[in-house]
Amino acid sequence: MAEDTQPQGGAERQFALRTVYMKDLSFESPNAPAIFQGEWKPETSLHMDIKVNQLDEHTHEIVLTITVTAKAGEKTAYLVEVQQAGIVAAQGFEQQEYGPLFYVYCPSILFPYARQAVTDLVAKGGFPQLVLQHINFDAIYAQKLAEKQQAGAGGDQPTTH
């Protein structure tokens, strides 16, 4: 996948998704088999994080981490953690464009892969199907920017979502 746009300031804007891969995958059901014997009314929580690692001048690794915890009462039914990653090449963009590119556009590409991995792991763990709803990365990015500006930190690249 590559996007080319009009030259800006002499440099042609280019974006290419080089590869998508599973960096880390974990499933735990610490209270099995007892967890299957009670009534199933879980409370589920989701945590998400995005990391950007620069590999060279124009190449970055984007790592979307999704952690889902389901509890039945006080007992953990399962804990799933997926680190879905991608390597992207980007050049010719204005500095302020890299934040949305890395923290909105790239995670939007990676999320369907991570969502499918979570769904598969939960089902293979013997639990009812869990399908994560779409995440609005634009809204999360805007919220993180607003929080940074209120804190006086400035910048355009939130570190955690």
C-alpha positions, 0 to 999 in steps of 0.5 A: 500500500502506498500513497503519493501526493503532490510535491511540497517544498521540493520533497515528494510525500510518500507513505508505504506500509512495508509489513504488518506482523504480530509482535507479541500475543498472550492469553491467560485464564488463571482461574480455569476450570473453576471460572466455567462453573459459575454464572457468566456475567463478566466485567470487561476492561480494555486498555490500549497503547501506541508506541512509535519506534524510529528504525531509520530516517524514514522508517518507523515501527508502530506497535498497537497494544490491546489488553482486555481483562474479563472478570467474573466477580473478583476472579479474573476469567481471562487476560488477553494482550496483543501487540500488533505492529507494522513497519511504515516508511514515510517521508516528505510530510510536514513535522506536524503531520507525523503525529496524526499519521503515526497515532491515528492513521497507522493504528487504524490500519493495525486495529482490525488485525489486533481485534481479530486476534483478540476474538480468536484467542477468547474463543479458543480459551473457551469463552463466549465470543468477544468482538471489540468495537471500532475505536475512533483514533481521531478522537483519542488523539485529539483528547491526548493533544488537549490534555498535553496542552492543558498540562503545558507540555505542548507537542503533537505526539501523545505517547499513550492512548 
